[in-house]
């Protein structure tokens, strides 16, 4: 049986929230370990260039920014375990035990920063053109398509919000929706009313994305399959939902009906000693900048919780 490694703070996920939490935890003198099932960086790695993160007026690649986050956390002796494999989290008495592959780590406090994953359409060509015309974040990548024709796939709040955003940058925005009416709220539908360069293609689904090296054409089909058409577009932004990466958590952690972790303003979850930061929790805005803010807040609150707990002074509320 593997003997658990004892640390002060466990962080699950090495995206911007997790690495920031690791930096703050290590700088506070906590023996900190970050476990990442894949490569550090999270969804930053899905973005070729990031132009909206403060301090980089000329932009920075997602990979470079991820490397800087990692380097800075490790500079303060934060241990980052890369490619740790699938993760499980259990609570025994007053400790959290995390198993990742053949590694077992335990601590009195833990931060879940595992982020989320965009839902994929599953259409042919989607994987090929991801990052080469297909994006899942208009705020991240919209500027690359300035003056061009693009499509937004979806009919919820996010799809219409991003279509309105893209309408200020792009020549024309086509919204492709599989129904005959939007699921979005009236407030979000109002955003595209009066936008002369926004058109809606109703009752249609994407059958295939086409092009050579970059996206050039979207093959559409009517929902009933009776009609097919080609839509010339240089970009496609897919908004059919996101999935929180929480499958490893027990039902003891409170979430909303879609699985997003619920926290208070101190980023405490319903489980004492367990915190959540970044895109994995229920929040309005999911950006690198907001994830960084979450990571710092969660680490500061967790450190205060641990110190008060060890002094037998923690009544359940962080001052």
Secondary structure by P-SEA (a helix, b strand, c coil): cbbbbbbccccccccaaaaaaaaaaaaaccbbbbbbcccccccccccccccccccccccccaaaaaaaaaaaaaaacccccccccbbbbbbcccbbbbbcccbbbbccbbbbccccccccccccccccccccccccccccccccccccccccccccaaaaaaaaaacccccbbbbbbcccccccccccccccccccccccccccccccccccccccbbbbbcccccbbbbbbccbbbbcccccccccccccccccccccccccccccccccccccccccccccccccaaaaaaaaaaaaaaaaaaaaaaaacccccccc
